[in-house]
Amino acid sequence: MQAAPVRATAIPSVTDALRAMETLLLGSGQRTARRNAWTSVLEDRRRAKDRVEAQQVLERAVAARTS
């Protein structure tokens, strides 16, 4: 019996496929704008998480002080 041949090219990931479609469908300016918008969304989420954590720390500090 002979071993199955090894595939020489890697199967593209879903991300790679989506980026390839994006390249075909969108101009570079639209791509940049979309990526900038997504970066802003991620940064907003990070700041919201930081605010929640800061609020919890302050609430614990107040609770400890009044106990």
C-alpha positions as CSV (number, residue, x, y, z in Angstrom):
1,M,0.0,0.0,0.0
2,Q,1.1,3.5,-0.8
3,A,0.6,6.5,1.5
4,A,-1.8,9.2,0.4
5,P,0.0,12.1,-1.3
6,V,0.6,15.1,0.9
7,R,-1.2,18.3,-0.1
8,A,1.3,21.0,-1.1
9,T,-0.9,24.0,-0.5
10,A,-2.5,24.9,2.8
11,I,-6.3,25.2,2.9
12,P,-7.2,28.8,3.4
13,S,-8.9,29.8,6.6
14,V,-12.3,31.5,6.7
15,T,-10.5,34.7,7.5
16,D,-8.3,34.4,4.5
17,A,-11.3,33.7,2.3
18,L,-13.2,36.7,3.6
19,R,-10.1,39.0,3.1
20,A,-9.8,37.8,-0.5
21,M,-13.5,38.5,-1.1
22,E,-13.0,41.9,0.5
23,T,-10.1,42.7,-1.8
24,L,-12.2,41.8,-4.8
25,L,-15.3,43.7,-3.7
26,L,-14.1,46.8,-2.0
27,G,-11.8,49.6,-2.9
28,S,-8.8,50.2,-0.7
29,G,-10.4,53.3,0.9
30,Q,-13.5,51.3,1.9
31,R,-11.4,48.5,3.3
32,T,-9.4,51.0,5.3
33,A,-12.5,52.7,6.6
34,R,-14.1,49.3,7.6
35,R,-11.0,48.2,9.4
36,N,-10.7,51.6,11.2
37,A,-14.4,51.3,12.2
38,W,-13.8,47.8,13.6
39,T,-10.7,48.9,15.5
40,S,-12.8,51.7,17.0
41,V,-15.5,49.1,18.1
42,L,-12.8,47.0,19.8
43,E,-11.3,50.0,21.5
44,D,-14.8,51.1,22.7
45,R,-15.4,47.6,24.1
46,R,-12.1,47.7,25.9
47,R,-12.8,51.1,27.5
48,A,-16.3,49.9,28.5
49,K,-14.8,46.8,30.2
50,D,-12.2,49.1,32.0
51,R,-15.1,51.4,33.2
52,V,-17.0,48.4,34.6
53,E,-13.9,47.1,36.4
54,A,-13.1,50.6,37.8
55,Q,-16.7,50.9,39.0
56,Q,-16.5,47.6,40.8
57,V,-13.2,48.5,42.5
58,L,-14.7,51.8,43.7
59,E,-17.9,50.1,45.0
60,R,-15.8,47.6,46.9
61,A,-13.7,50.4,48.4
62,V,-16.8,52.2,49.6
63,A,-18.3,49.1,51.0
64,A,-15.1,48.2,52.9
65,R,-14.9,51.8,54.3
66,T,-18.5,51.8,55.5
67,S,-18.2,48.3,57.2
